[in-house]
Amino acid sequence: GVQTCALPIWERFISPVGKPDTKLLEKEKIRQILKTFQLSVTNLNKYLKCPLTFYFETVLRIATAKVPALAFGSAVHKALEKLFRAMAEDPEKKFPPLDKAIWWFDCDMERMRDSFTDPEFENRSEYGRLKVLPGYYKTLPDRWPTVVTVERDLANVVFADVPLRGKLDQIDFDGNDATVIDYKTGQLHKAKSTRKSFNPPKPDATEDSSFVERYGGNYWRQAVFYKILVDNDNRKNWRATSTRFEFVEPQDKDGEPKVEKVVVTAEDVAIVGAQIKQAWRGIQALEFEHGCGEEDCRWCSFARDQYGVLKPESEAV
């Protein structure tokens, strides 16, 4: 058999072969930038998919405009964060009225108004006020425990000599057993059919397979990363049992929010643990030259068409 096929699936594809590459800044400058870098799941996903995108967005920190969907999602997140924080701080563990959550949502939408056209702003504000928050608020008494921590920042968590960090929307507790909650806007059925999916990688994936088949879906990896992050935080004696993705928008025909629960296995931890270690080695070795080469990748297109530093795929070494 071919020797590379004996490698674990995540190692076979960590450095795309034959993709366009670009020249980097002086290596010493990049090392200085990365001196205090801690790996988050967002940056892990970014590096696995396209090291060139990681270079532009994480190393150079080139700002990108917040698209309306992300700005709307951020406003919903902020309202839910404040809603649960208020409940956690209330002596009787009661949620504030819905009007309060809507007010928080409106304040954050106003703060990010430049991310929307006027019609987009009005439409999404109305959708949040009349559909999303009221629909989700109705589910709270039946579905939410009162022992929670909200917007928990975990930093400097060391796993296999790799420093990790992450911001968790919410953690629900049963003793020291923790369920990580992540709020999502958008439609669950669409997430399942995209790169965000909940699928682990396929063992028989080849170089011609899709990103999800080779590496697993981003939401699956997010759930596993959160378990690794929580379980390896030596400051706490917590054990993550699962991650629950709360899709807070009305879903499909019934119009109700939906939940996708991911229970992480030891095999999942082994796979993502290896992805973390392999990505970290690549980052520390400053291996950012290769792009994913996909037509819809903004940074591969930018570097090839505008910046003029990418080699065509046929010429890439």
Disulfide bonds with the S-S distance in Angstrom:
none
